[in-house]
């Protein structure tokens, strides 16, 4: 079961630790004054008899900013957004959306067939459909 993150109005020490870690990463990987944000978007995984479905929130990302890889039964979703052309300079009072990155990896069960994977981005939701291997699908057995 995947861990769930809950937010509350009270100060959460883990949230504070997460922000401090992001700040350290910003200092390490940041380019100049551009802030780096590791996007904390949610991912849901569900299955039925024939498929495994991965749905990831990636608001504001275009399909050309998303990379999917499958290697050794590990699915990796990464997305990186840089400052858009034409957004530089002029008029900003606050500009925090210059760069963000999303990276998540999942070890998939051996029942997943890595030969055919479909992915679609629609309204900020990346949906990945993975087929199960035929030999691992449930089979109906007739009773005589």
SEDREN-260293 format. One record per residue: residue number from 0; x, y, z of N, C-alpha, C in turn; residue in one letter. Coordinates in nm, 4 decimals, always signed. Atoms other than C-alpha are relative to their C-alpha. Layout:
REM residues N
+-----+----------+----------+----------+----------+----------+----------+----------+----------+----------+------+
| pos |      n_x |      n_y |      n_z |     ca_x |     ca_y |     ca_z |      c_x |      c_y |      c_z | code |
+-----+----------+----------+----------+----------+----------+----------+----------+----------+----------+------+
| NUM |        X |        Y |        Z |        X |        Y |        Z |        X |        Y |        Z |    A |
...
+-----+----------+----------+----------+----------+----------+----------+----------+----------+----------+------+
//
This chain:
REM residues 144
+-----+----------+----------+----------+----------+----------+----------+----------+----------+----------+------+
| pos |      n_x |      n_y |      n_z |     ca_x |     ca_y |     ca_z |      c_x |      c_y |      c_z | code |
+-----+----------+----------+----------+----------+----------+----------+----------+----------+----------+------+
|   0 |  +0.0842 |  -0.1177 |  +0.0000 |  +0.0000 |  +0.0000 |  +0.0000 |  +0.0887 |  +0.1239 |  +0.0000 |    X |
|   1 |  -0.0784 |  -0.1219 |  +0.0093 |  +0.1309 |  +0.3459 |  -0.0907 |  -0.0316 |  +0.0922 |  +0.1166 |    X |
|   2 |  +0.0255 |  -0.0898 |  -0.1115 |  +0.1735 |  +0.6017 |  +0.1871 |  -0.0862 |  +0.1174 |  -0.0431 |    X |
|   3 |  +0.0847 |  -0.1155 |  +0.0255 |  -0.0793 |  +0.8837 |  +0.2091 |  +0.0544 |  +0.1189 |  +0.0774 |    X |
|   4 |  -0.0458 |  -0.1212 |  -0.0656 |  +0.0173 |  +1.2396 |  +0.2906 |  -0.1221 |  +0.0844 |  +0.0314 |    X |
|   5 |  +0.1113 |  -0.0839 |  -0.0401 |  -0.2278 |  +1.4502 |  +0.4862 |  +0.0543 |  +0.1340 |  +0.0452 |    X |
|   6 |  -0.0408 |  -0.1317 |  -0.0437 |  -0.2061 |  +1.8198 |  +0.5440 |  -0.0984 |  +0.0501 |  +0.1041 |    X |
|   7 |  +0.0863 |  -0.0585 |  -0.1014 |  -0.3417 |  +2.0073 |  +0.8395 |  +0.0437 |  +0.1431 |  +0.0218 |    X |
|   8 |  -0.0330 |  -0.1389 |  -0.0276 |  -0.3430 |  +2.3621 |  +0.9643 |  +0.1091 |  +0.0117 |  +0.1054 |    X |
|   9 |  -0.1045 |  -0.0017 |  -0.1004 |  -0.1102 |  +2.2705 |  +1.2472 |  +0.1351 |  -0.0231 |  -0.0667 |    X |
|  10 |  -0.1347 |  +0.0176 |  +0.0541 |  +0.2643 |  +2.2781 |  +1.1891 |  +0.0396 |  -0.1468 |  +0.0088 |    X |
|  11 |  -0.0396 |  +0.1403 |  +0.0077 |  +0.3771 |  +1.9339 |  +1.0771 |  +0.1516 |  -0.0071 |  -0.0074 |    X |
|  12 |  -0.1467 |  +0.0058 |  +0.0039 |  +0.7408 |  +1.8510 |  +1.1585 |  +0.0529 |  -0.0660 |  -0.1278 |    X |
|  13 |  -0.0433 |  +0.0638 |  +0.1243 |  +0.7638 |  +1.6256 |  +0.8503 |  -0.0115 |  +0.0966 |  -0.1176 |    X |
|  14 |  +0.0142 |  -0.1005 |  +0.1044 |  +0.6336 |  +1.9067 |  +0.6303 |  +0.1153 |  +0.0996 |  +0.0082 |    X |
|  15 |  -0.1118 |  -0.0916 |  -0.0184 |  +0.8963 |  +2.1371 |  +0.7785 |  +0.1299 |  -0.0646 |  -0.0489 |    X |
|  16 |  -0.1180 |  +0.0724 |  +0.0455 |  +1.1637 |  +1.8723 |  +0.7140 |  +0.0022 |  -0.0069 |  -0.1534 |    X |
|  17 |  +0.0119 |  +0.0053 |  +0.1463 |  +1.0367 |  +1.8353 |  +0.3542 |  +0.0418 |  +0.1336 |  -0.0607 |    X |
|  18 |  -0.0360 |  -0.1317 |  +0.0513 |  +1.0672 |  +2.2123 |  +0.3009 |  +0.1496 |  +0.0272 |  +0.0159 |    X |
|  19 |  -0.1438 |  -0.0192 |  -0.0220 |  +1.4172 |  +2.2181 |  +0.4517 |  +0.0807 |  -0.0823 |  -0.1006 |    X |
|  20 |  -0.0670 |  +0.0847 |  +0.0981 |  +1.5190 |  +1.9285 |  +0.2247 |  -0.0080 |  +0.0635 |  -0.1385 |    X |
|  21 |  +0.0147 |  -0.0688 |  +0.1280 |  +1.3789 |  +2.1140 |  -0.0784 |  +0.0938 |  +0.1194 |  -0.0094 |    X |
|  22 |  -0.0899 |  -0.1150 |  -0.0013 |  +1.5746 |  +2.4220 |  +0.0222 |  +0.1444 |  -0.0440 |  -0.0227 |    X |
|  23 |  -0.1360 |  +0.0520 |  +0.0192 |  +1.8957 |  +2.2165 |  +0.0449 |  +0.0206 |  -0.0432 |  -0.1452 |    X |
|  24 |  -0.0090 |  +0.0394 |  +0.1410 |  +1.8258 |  +2.0667 |  -0.3001 |  +0.0062 |  +0.1221 |  -0.0908 |    X |
|  25 |  -0.0038 |  -0.1235 |  +0.0785 |  +1.7586 |  +2.4157 |  -0.4347 |  +0.1407 |  +0.0582 |  -0.0022 |    X |
|  26 |  -0.1357 |  -0.0550 |  -0.0064 |  +2.0992 |  +2.5286 |  -0.3156 |  +0.0969 |  -0.0856 |  -0.0799 |    X |
|  27 |  -0.0905 |  +0.0905 |  +0.0676 |  +2.2675 |  +2.2198 |  -0.4586 |  -0.0185 |  +0.0015 |  -0.1519 |    X |
|  28 |  +0.0278 |  +0.0130 |  +0.1427 |  +2.0952 |  +2.2018 |  -0.7992 |  -0.0518 |  +0.1275 |  -0.0652 |    X |
|  29 |  +0.0575 |  -0.1231 |  +0.0543 |  +1.9596 |  +2.5540 |  -0.8427 |  +0.0926 |  +0.0690 |  -0.0967 |    X |
|  30 |  -0.0775 |  -0.0752 |  +0.0990 |  +2.0699 |  +2.7627 |  -1.1355 |  -0.0114 |  +0.1476 |  +0.0344 |    X |
|  31 |  +0.0017 |  -0.1415 |  -0.0365 |  +2.1605 |  +3.1088 |  -1.0080 |  -0.1039 |  +0.0270 |  +0.1057 |    X |
|  32 |  +0.1035 |  -0.0370 |  -0.0959 |  +1.8677 |  +3.2723 |  -0.8325 |  -0.1306 |  -0.0729 |  -0.0242 |    X |
|  33 |  +0.1248 |  +0.0694 |  +0.0332 |  +1.6075 |  +3.0447 |  -0.9921 |  -0.0306 |  -0.1050 |  +0.1044 |    X |
|  34 |  +0.0338 |  +0.1015 |  -0.0980 |  +1.4254 |  +2.8468 |  -0.7250 |  -0.0323 |  -0.1323 |  -0.0669 |    X |
|  35 |  +0.0316 |  +0.1331 |  +0.0483 |  +1.3982 |  +2.4725 |  -0.7769 |  -0.1047 |  -0.0570 |  +0.0940 |    X |
|  36 |  +0.1051 |  +0.0581 |  -0.0830 |  +1.0799 |  +2.3060 |  -0.6531 |  -0.0233 |  -0.1433 |  -0.0437 |    X |
|  37 |  +0.0334 |  +0.1392 |  +0.0277 |  +1.0320 |  +1.9315 |  -0.6311 |  -0.1499 |  -0.0120 |  +0.0212 |    X |
|  38 |  +0.1454 |  -0.0036 |  -0.0034 |  +0.6648 |  +1.9036 |  -0.7156 |  -0.0577 |  -0.1178 |  +0.0786 |    X |
|  39 |  +0.0576 |  +0.1055 |  -0.0840 |  +0.4657 |  +1.7091 |  -0.4554 |  -0.1360 |  -0.0477 |  -0.0493 |    X |
|  40 |  +0.1290 |  +0.0370 |  +0.0550 |  +0.1889 |  +1.5950 |  -0.6874 |  -0.0340 |  -0.1452 |  +0.0324 |    X |
|  41 |  +0.0495 |  +0.1313 |  -0.0399 |  -0.0243 |  +1.2918 |  -0.6059 |  +0.0010 |  -0.0985 |  -0.1164 |    X |
|  42 |  +0.0045 |  +0.1098 |  +0.0963 |  -0.0120 |  +0.9547 |  -0.7825 |  -0.0930 |  -0.1069 |  +0.0556 |    X |
|  43 |  +0.0890 |  +0.1106 |  -0.0370 |  -0.2834 |  +0.6866 |  -0.7737 |  +0.0343 |  -0.1196 |  -0.0870 |    X |
|  44 |  -0.0214 |  +0.1239 |  +0.0745 |  -0.2301 |  +0.3239 |  -0.8763 |  -0.1154 |  -0.0936 |  +0.0334 |    X |
|  45 |  +0.1095 |  +0.0944 |  -0.0206 |  -0.5163 |  +0.0800 |  -0.9266 |  +0.0119 |  -0.1095 |  -0.1045 |    X |
|  46 |  -0.0051 |  +0.1099 |  +0.0960 |  -0.5727 |  -0.2485 |  -1.1048 |  -0.1344 |  -0.0663 |  -0.0142 |    X |
|  47 |  +0.1134 |  +0.0889 |  +0.0212 |  -0.8363 |  -0.4705 |  -1.2525 |  +0.0581 |  -0.1312 |  -0.0509 |    X |
|  48 |  -0.0480 |  +0.1303 |  +0.0435 |  -0.8112 |  -0.8200 |  -1.3974 |  +0.0969 |  +0.0032 |  -0.1173 |    X |
|  49 |  -0.0805 |  -0.0065 |  +0.1220 |  -0.6434 |  -0.7074 |  -1.7204 |  +0.1079 |  +0.1079 |  -0.0018 |    X |
|  50 |  -0.0886 |  -0.1159 |  +0.0089 |  -0.4598 |  -0.3819 |  -1.6456 |  +0.0430 |  +0.0512 |  +0.1373 |    X |
|  51 |  -0.0445 |  -0.0798 |  -0.1133 |  -0.2644 |  -0.1731 |  -1.3983 |  -0.0063 |  +0.1446 |  -0.0486 |    X |
|  52 |  +0.0171 |  -0.1392 |  +0.0400 |  -0.3468 |  +0.2002 |  -1.4057 |  +0.0794 |  +0.0888 |  +0.0957 |    X |
|  53 |  -0.0739 |  -0.0978 |  -0.0791 |  -0.1154 |  +0.4778 |  -1.2882 |  -0.0499 |  +0.1371 |  -0.0442 |    X |
|  54 |  +0.0484 |  -0.1344 |  +0.0298 |  -0.2624 |  +0.8282 |  -1.2657 |  +0.0788 |  +0.0985 |  +0.0853 |    X |
|  55 |  -0.0847 |  -0.0967 |  -0.0685 |  -0.0306 |  +1.1164 |  -1.1791 |  -0.0464 |  +0.1419 |  -0.0308 |    X |
|  56 |  +0.0335 |  -0.1408 |  +0.0184 |  -0.1215 |  +1.4801 |  -1.1237 |  +0.1252 |  +0.0737 |  -0.0461 |    X |
|  57 |  -0.1102 |  -0.0803 |  +0.0530 |  +0.1048 |  +1.6974 |  -1.3389 |  -0.0543 |  +0.1312 |  -0.0556 |    X |
|  58 |  +0.0609 |  -0.1235 |  +0.0494 |  -0.0700 |  +2.0337 |  -1.3580 |  +0.1043 |  +0.0958 |  -0.0569 |    X |
|  59 |  -0.0873 |  -0.0979 |  +0.0623 |  +0.0900 |  +2.2823 |  -1.5932 |  +0.1097 |  -0.0578 |  -0.0867 |    X |
|  60 |  -0.1028 |  +0.0621 |  +0.0837 |  +0.3198 |  +2.0307 |  -1.7633 |  -0.0561 |  -0.0325 |  -0.1375 |    X |
|  61 |  +0.0349 |  +0.0413 |  +0.1357 |  +0.3120 |  +1.9719 |  -2.1388 |  +0.0551 |  -0.1403 |  -0.0230 |    X |
|  62 |  -0.0444 |  +0.1375 |  +0.0230 |  +0.3574 |  +1.6237 |  -2.2830 |  +0.1472 |  -0.0083 |  -0.0384 |    X |
|  63 |  -0.1420 |  +0.0033 |  +0.0366 |  +0.7006 |  +1.7165 |  -2.4211 |  +0.0924 |  +0.0256 |  +0.1196 |    X |
|  64 |  -0.0792 |  -0.0210 |  -0.1216 |  +0.8167 |  +1.7981 |  -2.0645 |  +0.0001 |  -0.1235 |  +0.0904 |    X |
|  65 |  +0.0158 |  +0.1211 |  -0.0811 |  +0.7350 |  +1.4462 |  -1.9379 |  +0.0776 |  -0.1143 |  -0.0634 |    X |
|  66 |  -0.0729 |  +0.1184 |  +0.0450 |  +0.9591 |  +1.1406 |  -1.9631 |  -0.0474 |  -0.1206 |  +0.0800 |    X |
|  67 |  +0.0376 |  +0.1266 |  -0.0621 |  +0.8430 |  +0.7851 |  -1.8924 |  +0.1028 |  -0.1037 |  -0.0403 |    X |
|  68 |  -0.0915 |  +0.1098 |  +0.0312 |  +1.0856 |  +0.4959 |  -1.8667 |  -0.0434 |  -0.1236 |  +0.0762 |    X |
|  69 |  +0.0280 |  +0.1285 |  -0.0630 |  +1.0396 |  +0.1288 |  -1.7885 |  +0.1261 |  -0.0821 |  -0.0138 |    X |
|  70 |  -0.1222 |  +0.0785 |  +0.0007 |  +1.3459 |  -0.0703 |  -1.6896 |  +0.0003 |  -0.0918 |  +0.1210 |    X |
|  71 |  -0.0043 |  +0.1000 |  -0.1077 |  +1.3720 |  -0.3909 |  -1.4854 |  -0.1219 |  +0.0075 |  +0.0912 |    X |
|  72 |  +0.1277 |  -0.0050 |  -0.0725 |  +1.0041 |  -0.3733 |  -1.3839 |  -0.0150 |  +0.1253 |  +0.0856 |    X |
|  73 |  +0.0125 |  -0.1276 |  -0.0713 |  +1.0523 |  -0.0147 |  -1.2574 |  -0.0482 |  +0.1062 |  -0.0969 |    X |
|  74 |  +0.0562 |  -0.1091 |  +0.0786 |  +0.8323 |  +0.2590 |  -1.4009 |  +0.0446 |  +0.1307 |  +0.0640 |    X |
|  75 |  -0.0435 |  -0.1301 |  -0.0502 |  +0.9809 |  +0.6078 |  -1.3664 |  -0.0699 |  +0.1093 |  -0.0787 |    X |
|  76 |  +0.0655 |  -0.1169 |  +0.0576 |  +0.7845 |  +0.9260 |  -1.4282 |  +0.0831 |  +0.1204 |  +0.0415 |    X |
|  77 |  -0.0707 |  -0.1236 |  -0.0326 |  +0.9861 |  +1.2444 |  -1.4521 |  -0.0537 |  +0.1105 |  -0.0892 |    X |
|  78 |  +0.0461 |  -0.1161 |  +0.0747 |  +0.8782 |  +1.5894 |  -1.5588 |  +0.0807 |  +0.1197 |  +0.0472 |    X |
|  79 |  -0.0815 |  -0.1163 |  -0.0325 |  +1.0737 |  +1.9097 |  -1.5738 |  -0.0526 |  +0.1179 |  -0.0789 |    X |
|  80 |  +0.0543 |  -0.1203 |  +0.0631 |  +0.9433 |  +2.2566 |  -1.6445 |  +0.0948 |  +0.1160 |  +0.0261 |    X |
|  81 |  -0.0861 |  -0.1171 |  -0.0104 |  +1.1671 |  +2.5537 |  -1.7156 |  -0.0845 |  +0.1245 |  -0.0245 |    X |
|  82 |  +0.0684 |  -0.1260 |  +0.0257 |  +1.0740 |  +2.9175 |  -1.7478 |  -0.0465 |  +0.0022 |  -0.1450 |    X |
|  83 |  +0.0565 |  -0.0065 |  +0.1350 |  +0.8476 |  +2.9619 |  -2.0483 |  +0.0609 |  +0.1174 |  -0.0761 |    X |
|  84 |  -0.0494 |  -0.1092 |  +0.0833 |  +0.9736 |  +3.1722 |  -2.3397 |  -0.0960 |  +0.1181 |  +0.0090 |    X |
|  85 |  +0.0832 |  -0.1195 |  -0.0060 |  +0.8489 |  +3.5273 |  -2.3157 |  -0.0410 |  +0.0384 |  +0.1401 |    X |
|  86 |  +0.0379 |  -0.0331 |  -0.1367 |  +0.7973 |  +3.5150 |  -1.9381 |  +0.1092 |  +0.0776 |  +0.0733 |    X |
|  87 |  -0.1107 |  -0.0675 |  -0.0681 |  +1.1365 |  +3.6680 |  -1.8555 |  -0.0262 |  +0.1491 |  +0.0093 |    X |
|  88 |  +0.0022 |  -0.1449 |  -0.0187 |  +1.1513 |  +4.0172 |  -1.7147 |  -0.1392 |  +0.0582 |  +0.0052 |    X |
|  89 |  +0.1205 |  -0.0797 |  +0.0098 |  +0.8882 |  +4.2813 |  -1.6867 |  -0.1169 |  -0.0359 |  +0.0887 |    X |
|  90 |  +0.1251 |  +0.0037 |  -0.0717 |  +0.6163 |  +4.3296 |  -1.4333 |  -0.0157 |  -0.0945 |  +0.1168 |    X |
|  91 |  +0.0169 |  +0.0945 |  -0.1097 |  +0.6750 |  +4.0484 |  -1.1844 |  +0.0208 |  +0.0671 |  +0.1349 |    X |
|  92 |  -0.0198 |  -0.0362 |  -0.1399 |  +0.6251 |  +4.1273 |  -0.8177 |  +0.0487 |  -0.1224 |  +0.0768 |    X |
|  93 |  -0.0434 |  +0.1273 |  -0.0566 |  +0.6773 |  +3.7589 |  -0.7313 |  +0.0018 |  -0.1007 |  -0.1134 |    X |
|  94 |  -0.0100 |  +0.0979 |  +0.1086 |  +0.7982 |  +3.4840 |  -0.9661 |  +0.0605 |  -0.1278 |  +0.0568 |    X |
|  95 |  -0.0448 |  +0.1256 |  -0.0594 |  +0.8178 |  +3.1351 |  -0.8097 |  -0.0148 |  -0.1172 |  -0.0955 |    X |
|  96 |  +0.0309 |  +0.1103 |  +0.0904 |  +0.7147 |  +2.9276 |  -1.1119 |  +0.1023 |  -0.0149 |  -0.1107 |    X |
|  97 |  -0.0998 |  +0.0054 |  +0.1056 |  +1.0400 |  +2.9427 |  -1.3037 |  +0.0448 |  -0.1420 |  -0.0316 |    X |
|  98 |  -0.0514 |  +0.1343 |  +0.0227 |  +1.1450 |  +2.5805 |  -1.2578 |  -0.0642 |  -0.0951 |  +0.0997 |    X |
|  99 |  +0.0475 |  +0.1036 |  -0.0925 |  +0.9900 |  +2.2674 |  -1.1121 |  +0.0309 |  -0.1353 |  -0.0610 |    X |
| 100 |  -0.0340 |  +0.1350 |  +0.0441 |  +1.0647 |  +1.8985 |  -1.1295 |  -0.0838 |  -0.1006 |  +0.0771 |    X |
| 101 |  +0.0765 |  +0.1098 |  -0.0591 |  +0.8616 |  +1.5848 |  -1.0637 |  +0.0749 |  -0.1282 |  -0.0319 |    X |
| 102 |  -0.0683 |  +0.1272 |  +0.0222 |  +1.0229 |  +1.2440 |  -1.0189 |  -0.0565 |  -0.1040 |  +0.0953 |    X |
| 103 |  +0.0514 |  +0.1113 |  -0.0796 |  +0.8602 |  +0.9218 |  -0.9005 |  +0.0323 |  -0.1296 |  -0.0725 |    X |
| 104 |  -0.0277 |  +0.1326 |  +0.0549 |  +0.9565 |  +0.5564 |  -0.9507 |  -0.0816 |  -0.1028 |  +0.0760 |    X |
| 105 |  +0.0818 |  +0.1057 |  -0.0582 |  +0.7467 |  +0.2468 |  -0.8887 |  +0.0484 |  -0.1352 |  -0.0498 |    X |
| 106 |  -0.0322 |  +0.1367 |  +0.0382 |  +0.8486 |  -0.1180 |  -0.8850 |  -0.1315 |  -0.0716 |  -0.0249 |    X |
| 107 |  +0.1246 |  +0.0636 |  +0.0403 |  +0.5773 |  -0.3041 |  -1.0713 |  +0.0095 |  -0.1503 |  +0.0184 |    X |
| 108 |  -0.0010 |  +0.1452 |  -0.0165 |  +0.4740 |  -0.6645 |  -1.0155 |  +0.0385 |  -0.0698 |  -0.1304 |    X |
| 109 |  -0.0400 |  +0.0728 |  +0.1215 |  +0.6039 |  -0.9294 |  -1.2577 |  -0.1168 |  -0.0331 |  -0.0926 |    X |
| 110 |  +0.1160 |  +0.0264 |  +0.0848 |  +0.2490 |  -0.9710 |  -1.3896 |  -0.0186 |  +0.1055 |  -0.1090 |    X |
| 111 |  +0.0138 |  -0.1078 |  +0.0980 |  +0.2879 |  -0.6454 |  -1.5889 |  +0.0800 |  -0.0330 |  -0.1255 |    X |
| 112 |  -0.0643 |  +0.0201 |  +0.1302 |  +0.3668 |  -0.6821 |  -1.9596 |  +0.0602 |  +0.1327 |  -0.0436 |    X |
| 113 |  -0.0650 |  -0.1264 |  +0.0338 |  +0.6241 |  -0.4153 |  -2.0413 |  +0.0118 |  +0.0241 |  -0.1507 |    X |
| 114 |  -0.0062 |  -0.0146 |  +0.1459 |  +0.5833 |  -0.4641 |  -2.4195 |  -0.0965 |  +0.1076 |  -0.0522 |    X |
| 115 |  +0.0995 |  -0.0973 |  +0.0451 |  +0.2740 |  -0.2408 |  -2.4486 |  -0.0450 |  +0.0847 |  +0.1174 |    X |
| 116 |  +0.0375 |  -0.0964 |  -0.1031 |  +0.2301 |  +0.0676 |  -2.2337 |  -0.0595 |  +0.1211 |  -0.0698 |    X |
| 117 |  +0.0649 |  -0.1179 |  +0.0563 |  -0.0119 |  +0.3484 |  -2.3168 |  +0.0034 |  +0.1117 |  +0.1030 |    X |
| 118 |  -0.0018 |  -0.1157 |  -0.0883 |  +0.0222 |  +0.6983 |  -2.1710 |  -0.0701 |  +0.1163 |  -0.0678 |    X |
| 119 |  +0.0752 |  -0.1129 |  +0.0536 |  -0.2023 |  +1.0007 |  -2.2132 |  -0.0021 |  +0.1112 |  +0.1050 |    X |
| 120 |  +0.0089 |  -0.1162 |  -0.0877 |  -0.1915 |  +1.3517 |  -2.0633 |  -0.1256 |  +0.0766 |  -0.0369 |    X |
| 121 |  +0.1259 |  -0.0692 |  +0.0245 |  -0.5323 |  +1.5149 |  -2.0275 |  -0.0344 |  +0.0850 |  +0.1219 |    X |
| 122 |  +0.0345 |  -0.0942 |  -0.1070 |  -0.6119 |  +1.8249 |  -1.8187 |  +0.0885 |  -0.0149 |  +0.1235 |    X |
| 123 |  -0.0934 |  +0.0070 |  -0.1115 |  -0.3006 |  +1.7862 |  -1.6043 |  +0.0083 |  -0.1343 |  +0.0683 |    X |
| 124 |  -0.0052 |  +0.1353 |  -0.0564 |  -0.3561 |  +1.4149 |  -1.5324 |  +0.0668 |  -0.0922 |  -0.1017 |    X |
| 125 |  -0.0681 |  +0.0983 |  +0.0830 |  -0.1086 |  +1.1655 |  -1.6769 |  -0.0571 |  -0.1370 |  +0.0351 |    X |
| 126 |  +0.0556 |  +0.1336 |  -0.0207 |  -0.2781 |  +0.8263 |  -1.7194 |  +0.0840 |  -0.0997 |  -0.0777 |    X |
| 127 |  -0.0822 |  +0.1050 |  +0.0596 |  -0.0592 |  +0.5229 |  -1.7835 |  -0.0745 |  -0.1308 |  +0.0164 |    X |
| 128 |  +0.0693 |  +0.1285 |  -0.0026 |  -0.2230 |  +0.1915 |  -1.8738 |  +0.1018 |  -0.1079 |  -0.0347 |    X |
| 129 |  -0.0929 |  +0.1113 |  +0.0193 |  -0.0099 |  -0.1193 |  -1.8342 |  -0.0801 |  -0.1285 |  -0.0070 |    X |
| 130 |  +0.0692 |  +0.1279 |  +0.0149 |  -0.1368 |  -0.4537 |  -1.9609 |  +0.0650 |  -0.1051 |  +0.0890 |    X |
| 131 |  -0.0531 |  +0.1147 |  -0.0733 |  -0.1006 |  -0.7679 |  -1.7527 |  +0.0324 |  -0.1103 |  -0.1001 |    X |
| 132 |  -0.0362 |  +0.1135 |  +0.0856 |  +0.0659 |  -1.0726 |  -1.9059 |  -0.1187 |  -0.0969 |  -0.0042 |    X |
| 133 |  +0.1137 |  +0.0917 |  +0.0173 |  -0.1899 |  -1.3179 |  -2.0438 |  +0.0041 |  -0.1152 |  +0.0998 |    X |
| 134 |  -0.0109 |  +0.1161 |  -0.0889 |  -0.0544 |  -1.6038 |  -1.8324 |  -0.0279 |  +0.0335 |  +0.1468 |    X |
| 135 |  +0.0255 |  -0.0376 |  -0.1397 |  -0.1116 |  -1.4030 |  -1.5117 |  -0.1423 |  +0.0482 |  +0.0232 |    X |
| 136 |  +0.1369 |  -0.0449 |  -0.0149 |  -0.4680 |  -1.2934 |  -1.5828 |  -0.0872 |  -0.1090 |  +0.0597 |    X |
| 137 |  +0.0897 |  +0.1028 |  -0.0554 |  -0.7446 |  -1.4669 |  -1.3882 |  -0.0768 |  -0.0711 |  -0.1122 |    X |
| 138 |  +0.0711 |  +0.0802 |  +0.1000 |  -0.9106 |  -1.7463 |  -1.5815 |  -0.1241 |  -0.0626 |  +0.0630 |    X |
| 139 |  +0.1239 |  +0.0603 |  -0.0429 |  -1.2655 |  -1.8666 |  -1.5504 |  +0.0063 |  -0.1496 |  -0.0267 |    X |
| 140 |  -0.0059 |  +0.1462 |  +0.0133 |  -1.2831 |  -2.2388 |  -1.4904 |  -0.1448 |  -0.0523 |  +0.0049 |    X |
| 141 |  +0.1355 |  +0.0557 |  +0.0053 |  -1.6002 |  -2.4209 |  -1.5933 |  -0.0094 |  -0.1219 |  +0.0910 |    X |
| 142 |  +0.0255 |  +0.1140 |  -0.0881 |  -1.7433 |  -2.6625 |  -1.3450 |  -0.0883 |  -0.0980 |  -0.0753 |    X |
| 143 |  +0.0785 |  +0.0993 |  +0.0747 |  -1.8684 |  -2.9883 |  -1.4996 |  -0.0797 |  -0.0870 |  +0.0962 |    X |
+-----+----------+----------+----------+----------+----------+----------+----------+----------+----------+------+
//
